[in-house]
Amino acid sequence: MKMENSIQNKEQYQAVMAQIDKYLQKATQTGGFHNLDSKEVEILRSLSLQAEKYEDSMPIMPISQPKTLVEMIHYKMFENRMKQKELAAFLGITEARLSEVLGGKRKVTIDLAKRLYEKLNIDADFILKMA
């Protein structure tokens, strides 16, 4: 087996991805990968390995963990693609109450803490430490 060429920059990566796309389109148009000849399969495999190696070498942007209960609620709203109004209904509380909690004007009650745990899967220890 020959050694794979190494992608050194974004432009080379984009060129490799364009080549991969051409082989994928050909496979799709001809009814599947089994319709590619052995040379095309080997080239596609080689290009895919190069792209994977380059992607794995890229640093991943760290996702900061929510540090407060309000941040965690906002994170869960984002994760579930909910607006504040939808979240209030989902939790069975008024929009005003949720707004006060998110604005720091109202503390989380035991009842709301249970709902956050049960419905949004926020860790109970996190809720207790941050409430």
C-alpha positions as MATLAB code, in Angstrom:
seq = 'MKMENSIQNKEQYQAVMAQIDKYLQKATQTGGFHNLDSKEVEILRSLSLQAEKYEDSMPIMPISQPKTLVEMIHYKMFENRMKQKELAAFLGITEARLSEVLGGKRKVTIDLAKRLYEKLNIDADFILKMA';
ca = [
       0.000    0.000    0.000;
       1.405    3.402   -0.915;
       1.645    6.288    1.550;
      -1.095    8.889    1.416;
      -0.221   12.433    0.385;
      -0.675   14.923    3.157;
      -2.977   17.922    2.900;
      -1.119   20.984    4.136;
      -3.689   23.788    3.944;
      -7.324   24.696    3.477;
      -6.991   25.162   -0.289;
      -5.584   21.659   -0.739;
      -8.339   20.310    1.513;
     -11.019   22.012   -0.587;
      -9.468   20.607   -3.779;
      -9.461   17.090   -2.308;
     -13.076   17.491   -1.175;
     -14.032   18.576   -4.709;
     -12.428   15.408   -6.098;
     -14.201   13.283   -3.509;
     -17.476   14.944   -4.469;
     -16.942   14.028   -8.134;
     -16.464   10.359   -7.257;
     -19.486   10.408   -4.956;
     -21.612   11.974   -7.687;
     -20.432    9.357  -10.179;
     -21.269    6.561   -7.748;
     -24.706    8.062   -7.113;
     -25.442    8.531  -10.817;
     -24.342    5.023  -11.745;
     -26.263    3.240   -9.011;
     -23.695    2.772   -6.246;
     -20.060    2.409   -5.308;
     -19.922   -1.086   -6.771;
     -20.135    0.583  -10.204;
     -16.818    2.415   -9.730;
     -13.786    0.610  -11.105;
     -11.052   -0.553   -8.733;
      -8.774    2.394   -9.566;
     -11.565    4.887   -8.774;
     -12.346    3.100   -5.512;
      -8.670    3.250   -4.512;
      -8.421    6.953   -5.395;
     -11.607    7.713   -3.435;
     -10.289    5.747   -0.453;
      -6.963    7.587   -0.585;
      -8.603   11.008   -0.885;
     -10.995   10.210    1.954;
      -8.142    9.168    4.234;
      -6.246   12.356    3.400;
      -9.285   14.492    4.157;
      -9.945   12.631    7.400;
      -6.331   13.054    8.530;
      -6.470   16.792    7.788;
      -9.818   17.183    9.591;
      -8.479   15.316   12.618;
      -5.485   17.660   12.751;
      -7.697   20.734   13.055;
      -8.164   22.004   16.603;
     -11.737   21.905   17.770;
     -13.104   25.104   19.195;
     -13.812   24.413   22.848;
     -17.403   24.762   23.928;
     -17.539   26.549   27.222;
     -19.653   24.843   29.809;
     -22.444   26.892   31.373;
     -21.289   28.224   34.716;
     -24.623   29.413   36.072;
     -28.119   27.982   36.096;
     -29.292   30.835   33.857;
     -26.540   30.011   31.338;
     -27.556   26.342   31.477;
     -31.205   27.207   30.835;
     -30.171   29.363   27.873;
     -27.983   26.520   26.617;
     -30.895   24.079   26.854;
     -33.128   26.569   25.025;
     -30.543   26.717   22.235;
     -30.041   22.958   22.222;
     -33.794   22.345   21.955;
     -34.333   25.274   19.566;
     -36.865   26.843   21.896;
     -37.796   30.431   22.405;
     -38.429   31.725   25.896;
     -42.189   31.578   25.358;
     -41.970   27.936   24.228;
     -39.758   27.006   27.160;
     -42.167   28.564   29.645;
     -45.025   26.510   28.194;
     -42.857   23.369   28.144;
     -41.974   23.866   31.815;
     -45.566   24.732   32.721;
     -44.761   28.176   34.105;
     -45.679   31.673   33.023;
     -43.482   33.623   30.653;
     -43.184   36.325   33.321;
     -41.883   33.841   35.892;
     -39.328   32.428   33.463;
     -38.268   35.934   32.509;
     -37.745   36.835   36.169;
     -35.661   33.694   36.749;
     -33.545   34.354   33.656;
     -33.153   38.000   34.662;
     -32.028   37.094   38.180;
     -35.049   38.726   39.800;
     -36.503   35.455   41.092;
     -34.888   32.407   42.652;
     -35.541   28.902   41.376;
     -38.128   27.119   43.511;
     -37.988   23.416   44.328;
     -40.899   22.886   41.921;
     -39.071   24.642   39.071;
     -35.847   22.805   39.927;
     -37.700   19.498   39.532;
     -39.079   20.596   36.169;
     -35.636   21.689   34.973;
     -34.280   18.294   35.981;
     -37.126   16.217   34.561;
     -37.920   18.127   31.382;
     -34.589   19.674   30.365;
     -32.336   16.970   31.825;
     -30.271   19.495   33.758;
     -28.146   17.631   36.291;
     -29.673   17.804   39.780;
     -26.277   18.477   41.400;
     -25.744   21.398   39.032;
     -29.167   22.820   39.882;
     -28.539   22.505   43.637;
     -25.092   24.087   43.417;
     -26.224   26.963   41.201;
     -29.726   27.714   42.528;
];
